[in-house]
Amino acid sequence: MAIDCLVLGAGQEVGKSCMVVSINGKRIMFDCGMHMGYTDSRRYPDFSLISKTGDFDNALTCVIVTHFHLDHIGALPYFTEVCGYKGPIYMTYPTKALAPLMLEDYRKNMDRRGEDEQFTSDHIAECMKKVIPVNLKQTVQVDKDLQIRAYYAGHVIGAAMFYAKVGDAAMVYTGDYNMTPDRHLGAAQIDRLQLDLLITESTYATTIRDSRYGREREFLKAVHNCVAAGGKVLIPTFALGRAQELCILLEDYWERMNLKVPIYFSAGLTIQANMYYKMLINWTSQKIKETYATHNAFDFKNVRNFDRSLINAPGPCVLFATPGMIVGGFSLEVFMQWAPSENNLVTLPGYCVAGTIGHKLMSGKPAKIDLDKDTQINVRCQIHQLSFSPHTDAKGIMDLVKFLSPKHAILVHGEKPKMATLKERIQSELGIQCYCPANNETVTIPSTHYVKADASGTFIRSCLNPNFKFSTCSSTDKSYLDSNKSKAVSRLSVSDDRATEGILVVEKGKKAKVIHQDEFLHRLGEKKHEIQFAYCFPMHMARTEDLSSTSHMLCSFDKCTLISRLSMILSDELSEGNILDLGEELQVESFRVSVCSSDNCPHRLSSSLQNGSESVFFCCHWSVADEKLAWKIISIMKNSTL
């Protein structure tokens, strides 16, 4: 079986995250986002690649949305209400609560810019009715075969990584996540899972961020210097996520420094969002939860709602304006007014998608920005890019991939050259096959498939611990070897016949079964066959008696005596193997040696056919597994004297 991954968005780019994964007959769409840098057909994923006929209900088993950011959910109302998907949609409770606020804010911005309306307020409401909310670590049975489970991802409130399993095949789609905690959210948490595939974001594929406290000091210093000089600070951010994080930081700093400079939100949307944040305390960081009884971190004393009439009001201020990245809307309107002044500051707190004004400012301060053919913005203000992104950095990505250790990994939501570098690190350092597909490409990987099988009674008994076999053999007491009389003694031989491997038998119309190898041979009507090596050679003797015929002189007693003497020699010279004296035969592992009484032994080489009075021939047999041991024993025998 295989897992097919069709990348409809965020392939070698950041924007419109959307991937359709086919896993053991089930098709799951992970995220349904829009691209913030485009206003044409490239804004949404190419849904026709899912179904040429537009029958998305039969083409998809379900849709899973990881969080409420527009590049992950912005196309969802269009897909459900315009394209016609009516199947189940899964997301966490906070995402379901906050997504309509983000979508409505985006819809209003489209309307203000005069763009074609892609979806309406009614579309958003109807779309949300199709959503089935899930709790963290709640195993949801989508149908009889597909299971999904959400894990805490950090990033923004309600963000989740999703685990999906169909049969024996399992995978995780991370969405956006953060492996380090911040002021209002904890770090991502997930169980150690057995995965065929991990699909992970790679926004900061090659970046190792400084400590959070260093970044916070830099941000506060830049803001303080600007307002102290009478300037205005514009922080373009989306209403949910970094706005709350930075508000908590500024609120604490304003209290400690006793500052009276006003802090504004640009719209009632963020005030409304803060109401939800207060209700969703359980999704926040441990510190916020611990102090909730005495203080709600989202009750901002110094933050006020902003009115448009204040844009050109004199005096310093700090303004959070939506949307982020300065892609349009009120943040663009304010930027046009404040950018020409050298006293003002624009702080970009996170990643900006290519094609946005924020990205142009981050790429190097331009003197002028052409908004359109009729509008040009003079940029004289200060520009600060601060890494307050809620995405994990390169170390966090590597830590997660190493922790989960999937058989395969796919990188999405990143810039192509940086993804290539991270891909090489994952493959060379972790030994995990990694892929970086482009948009509209499909990656196919093999999936795990287990076979449930019974075990035969014989096989089970052979595996029992212990499974010893005892046997006795006659031998010669070595204390009598040099005397005229010999004493026969009984020795106990112990062997462990526990089986470690069985044979899987699959018969038509019957359940698979693991059987013992002896059972298998019996079913086939065959005898056990092993490749054996044999060698017959002479060994020098210290006796001087004239032995005219080896076959006549070597009686049963003599053979036992010679084997006992040989056992003593090998015990002194051989460090490995358990030497068993079995009377007329010596055994070390599979190697067996006995006195040869045949003058025409077929295992003798022609060069060894001299049968002098001072040598005795020994026949040796061994299996291929003990070939090295066998030749070592033969070498010892050839260099020794009985």
Disulfide bonds with the S-S distance in Angstrom:
none
